[in-house]
Amino acid sequence: MLISAWLNVSTDPIVGTDQKGKTFWSRIHNYCVEFCSDMTRRVVACMKRWYKINKVVAQFVGCYDQSSRNIRSGLNANNIKELAYKLYSTNYGKKFTFDWHSNMLRLEQKWRSQLPTQSGGSKRTKVSATGAYSSLSNPETPLADEPGVDSSVRPQGSKKSKQKG
């Protein structure tokens, strides 16, 4: 419930970041109380629990990104996740136990992998018949701005949301 509340309040396009920390966390606590009748945590306890979840999930995402960079032939997503678990336990000396939390957060923009896509990149390509090279991206590769190319969608800004709503 805490993760759900944090995502709901932090991605509110109308209020956005124009609020004090105390107001932000009281909104999260109110959300939790509203949707979970047996909520026993107070505002400070919610805040401390969130910081612990956030820290551990961010560390695991770093391990996952690092293991994704070392992809060998024949590895699939499950193998990469297993490598990330091993890397996490090696780096931090404990087992990663926030699997359920990371599954909820992994699709959010903050925790998405910053790895380049397979189709993109900055490979040097020949530009002319004389053999001159360019360090720009391959011109045949579609850019993210072009129609028909999947890219991460940015949330609507607070000014635009206020104008609409």
FIKOL-59793 format. One record per residue: x negated, y negated, z negated of N, C-alpha, C in turn. Coordinates in steps of 0.05 Angstrom, whole numbers, padded with zeros to 5 digits, always signed. Example, Ala and Ser with C-alpha at 12.3 -4.5 7.8 and 13.67 -1.06 7.14 Angstrom:
# FIKOL-59793
-00264+00114-00156-00246+00090-00156-00264+00066-00156 -00257+00045-00142-00273+00021-00143-00258-00001-00157 
# end
This chain:
# FIKOL-59793
-00016+00024+00000+00000+00000+00000-00017-00025+00000 -00040-00024-00014-00058-00047-00016-00069-00054+00012 -00077-00034+00027-00088-00039+00054-00067-00050+00072 -00043-00039+00070-00021-00049+00086-00015-00078+00079 -00015-00085+00054-00010-00112+00045-00032-00131+00054 -00057-00123+00052-00079-00140+00060-00078-00145+00090 -00072-00125+00106-00070-00128+00135-00047-00147+00142 -00024-00144+00128-00001-00160+00134-00006-00189+00127 -00017-00195+00104-00022-00222+00095-00045-00235+00110 -00066-00220+00115-00090-00233+00128-00086-00238+00157 -00067-00224+00170-00063-00228+00199-00038-00245+00204 -00027-00257+00183-00004-00275+00186-00012-00299+00203 -00001-00301+00228-00010-00322+00246-00002-00350+00237 +00019-00353+00221+00029-00380+00214+00012-00391+00191 +00007-00376+00171-00009-00386+00148-00039-00384+00155 -00048-00361+00165-00076-00357+00173-00094-00360+00149 -00116-00375+00153-00135-00378+00131-00131-00404+00116 -00109-00418+00121-00103-00443+00107-00090-00438+00080 -00104-00423+00063-00094-00418+00036-00117-00413+00017 -00112-00418-00007-00133-00413-00028-00133-00383-00034 -00155-00374-00046-00159-00346-00053-00137-00336-00072 -00131-00353-00092-00111-00345-00111-00084-00341-00098 -00077-00359-00080-00051-00356-00065-00051-00331-00048 -00074-00327-00034-00076-00303-00017-00072-00277-00032 -00086-00275-00055-00084-00250-00070-00057-00247-00084 -00044-00269-00091-00018-00267-00103+00003-00259-00082 -00001-00267-00057+00016-00258-00035+00013-00228-00030 -00012-00219-00031-00017-00190-00028-00004-00175-00051 -00007-00184-00076+00005-00171-00099+00035-00170-00096 +00047-00193-00088+00077-00194-00085+00086-00174-00064 +00071-00172-00042+00078-00153-00021+00077-00124-00032 +00057-00118-00048+00055-00091-00059+00078-00085-00078 +00085-00105-00095+00106-00102-00114+00133-00098-00100 +00137-00114-00078+00162-00113-00063+00167-00085-00050 +00145-00073-00040+00149-00048-00025+00141-00023-00041 +00130-00027-00065+00123-00004-00082+00133-00011-00110 +00155+00001-00118+00168-00007-00143+00152+00002-00168 +00134+00022-00165+00119+00031-00188+00091+00019-00188 +00088-00004-00178+00062-00018-00177+00054-00027-00205 +00031-00018-00214+00022-00024-00241-00003-00043-00242 -00015-00046-00219-00039-00063-00218-00032-00093-00218 -00049-00108-00230-00046-00137-00230-00062-00149-00206 -00060-00175-00203-00073-00188-00180-00103-00183-00180 -00116-00186-00202-00145-00183-00203-00153-00154-00198 -00137-00135-00207-00143-00107-00202-00140-00100-00173 -00120-00112-00160-00117-00108-00131-00141-00119-00116 -00150-00142-00124-00172-00155-00111-00198-00138-00113 -00203-00129-00137-00227-00113-00142-00225-00086-00127 -00202-00074-00126-00199-00049-00111-00203-00053-00081 -00192-00075-00071-00196-00081-00042-00225-00085-00036 -00240-00100-00053-00268-00105-00047-00284-00078-00047 -00276-00060-00064-00290-00034-00064-00284-00019-00038 -00258-00018-00030-00251-00004-00005-00265-00017+00019 -00264-00044+00020-00276-00059+00042-00306-00053+00044 -00320-00053+00022-00349-00048+00022-00356-00020+00033 -00342+00000+00022-00348+00027+00030-00341+00033+00059 -00318+00022+00068-00309+00027+00096-00328+00012+00115 -00337-00012+00108-00356-00026+00125-00383-00011+00127 -00392+00001+00105-00416+00017+00105-00413+00041+00123 -00390+00054+00122-00385+00077+00138-00383+00070+00168 -00371+00047+00174-00369+00038+00202-00397+00033+00213 -00414+00022+00197-00442+00019+00205-00456+00045+00211 -00451+00065+00194-00462+00092+00199-00451+00104+00224 -00425+00100+00228-00411+00111+00252-00423+00099+00277 -00426+00072+00276-00438+00058+00299-00466+00068+00305 -00482+00072+00284-00509+00082+00287-00509+00110+00299 -00492+00127+00290-00491+00154+00301-00480+00154+00329 -00463+00135+00336-00452+00133+00363-00474+00124+00383 -00493+00110+00374-00515+00101+00391-00533+00124+00399 -00533+00145+00383-00551+00168+00388-00536+00191+00400 -00518+00186+00418-00502+00207+00430-00520+00224+00448 -00519+00250+00444-00534+00269+00460-00513+00284+00477 -00523+00296+00498-00506+00311+00516-00491+00334+00500 -00466+00336+00505-00450+00357+00493-00437+00350+00467 -00441+00326+00457-00429+00317+00431-00401+00305+00437 -00382+00311+00419-00356+00299+00422-00351+00281+00397 -00327+00269+00395-00321+00251+00374-00323+00263+00346 -00316+00289+00344-00318+00302+00318-00348+00305+00309 -00365+00312+00329-00394+00314+00322-00405+00287+00313 -00396+00265+00327-00406+00239+00319-00397+00232+00291 -00372+00239+00284-00362+00233+00258-00377+00249+00236 -00383+00274+00243-00399+00290+00224-00427+00278+00220 -00439+00269+00242-00465+00255+00239-00463+00230+00222 -00441+00216+00225-00436+00192+00209-00434+00199+00179 -00419+00221+00173-00417+00230+00145-00445+00236+00133 -00461+00251+00149-00488+00258+00139-00505+00233+00135 -00503+00214+00154-00519+00190+00152-00510+00173+00128 -00484+00172+00123-00474+00157+00100-00484+00170+00074 -00482+00196+00072-00492+00209+00047-00522+00206+00043 -00537+00206+00066-00566+00202+00064-00572+00173+00055 -00559+00154+00067-00565+00126+00062-00555+00117+00034 -00532+00126+00025-00520+00115+00001-00520+00135-00022 -00529+00159-00018-00532+00179-00039-00506+00190-00050 -00484+00187-00036-00459+00199-00045-00442+00206-00020 -00422+00222-00025-00404+00231-00004-00384+00209+00003 -00377+00207+00028-00357+00187+00037-00329+00198+00030 -00315+00185+00013-00289+00195+00004-00265+00177+00012 -00271+00157+00028-00250+00138+00036-00241+00143+00065 -00238+00168+00072-00231+00176+00099-00204+00166+00107 -00184+00168+00089-00157+00160+00095-00157+00129+00099 -00172+00115+00082-00173+00086+00084-00186+00077+00111 -00208+00090+00118-00221+00083+00143-00204+00089+00167 -00187+00110+00166-00169+00115+00188-00148+00094+00191 -00140+00082+00169-00120+00060+00171-00133+00034+00182 -00158+00030+00175-00171+00004+00182-00187+00005+00208 -00192+00028+00219-00211+00030+00242-00201+00017+00267 -00175+00013+00270-00164+00001+00294-00162-00030+00292 -00167-00041+00268-00166-00070+00265-00191-00082+00276 -00189-00107+00286-00210-00120+00300-00236-00123+00282 -00233-00127+00257-00256-00131+00239-00273-00106+00238 -00261-00082+00239-00276-00058+00235-00281-00043+00262 -00273-00054+00284-00278-00041+00310-00308-00041+00315 -00316-00020+00330-00344-00017+00337-00352-00040+00356 -00376-00049+00353-00387-00071+00370-00404-00059+00392 -00402-00033+00397-00418-00020+00417-00409-00028+00445 -00428-00031+00464-00420-00037+00491-00406-00013+00504 -00389-00019+00523-00374+00003+00536-00392+00017+00556 -00384+00041+00564-00400+00057+00582-00401+00045+00610 -00379+00032+00619-00378+00021+00646-00393-00005+00649 -00396-00020+00627-00409-00046+00628-00439-00043+00624 -00451-00065+00617-00479-00065+00611-00493-00086+00628 -00519-00088+00623-00535-00108+00638-00557-00095+00653 -00551-00075+00668-00571-00061+00683-00580-00078+00706 -00606-00077+00712-00616-00093+00734-00608-00080+00760 -00598-00096+00778-00589-00086+00804-00601-00103+00826 -00605-00091+00849-00615-00106+00872-00593-00125+00882 -00601-00149+00890-00582-00168+00900-00586-00173+00930 -00609-00169+00939-00613-00175+00968-00630-00153+00981 -00631-00153+01007-00646-00133+01022-00676-00136+01018 -00685-00159+01008-00713-00163+01004-00723-00148+00980 -00705-00139+00964-00713-00124+00940-00713-00141+00915 -00703-00165+00916-00702-00182+00892-00682-00170+00872 -00689-00171+00847-00672-00160+00826-00658-00182+00810 -00636-00175+00799-00622-00193+00782-00617-00179+00755 -00619-00194+00733-00613-00181+00707-00584-00184+00699 -00568-00195+00717-00540-00197+00711-00526-00170+00713 -00501-00170+00704-00486-00145+00705-00481-00137+00734 -00475-00111+00737-00470-00100+00763-00445-00114+00775 -00447-00126+00799-00424-00140+00810-00400-00123+00816 -00404-00097+00820-00382-00079+00825-00367-00072+00800 -00379-00077+00777-00366-00070+00752-00346-00092+00745 -00320-00085+00741-00300-00105+00735-00306-00118+00708 -00300-00144+00706-00304-00159+00681-00279-00156+00664 -00282-00162+00638-00259-00159+00620-00237-00180+00626 -00245-00203+00639-00226-00224+00645-00208-00217+00669 -00217-00198+00685-00202-00191+00709-00177-00175+00702 -00156-00178+00718-00131-00163+00712-00136-00133+00717 -00122-00117+00701-00124-00088+00704-00146-00076+00687 -00162-00092+00673-00183-00082+00656-00174-00084+00627 -00176-00062+00613-00168-00061+00585-00189-00076+00568 -00180-00094+00551-00198-00108+00533-00182-00111+00507 -00197-00116+00485-00184-00120+00460-00168-00147+00461 -00144-00146+00451-00127-00169+00452-00131-00185+00427 -00137-00211+00430-00140-00228+00407-00112-00236+00396 -00110-00238+00370-00084-00247+00359-00079-00276+00366 -00054-00283+00366-00046-00311+00373-00055-00329+00351 -00063-00353+00357-00073-00372+00338-00051-00384+00321 -00058-00396+00298-00038-00406+00280-00024-00431+00291 -00037-00448+00306-00024-00471+00317-00002-00463+00337 -00009-00443+00354+00010-00434+00374+00034-00420+00360 +00029-00405+00339+00050-00391+00325+00068-00411+00311 +00057-00432+00300+00073-00453+00287+00091-00467+00307 +00080-00472+00331+00096-00485+00352+00119-00468+00360 +00115-00442+00363+00136-00423+00371+00156-00419+00348 +00147-00416+00324+00164-00409+00302+00173-00432+00286 
# end
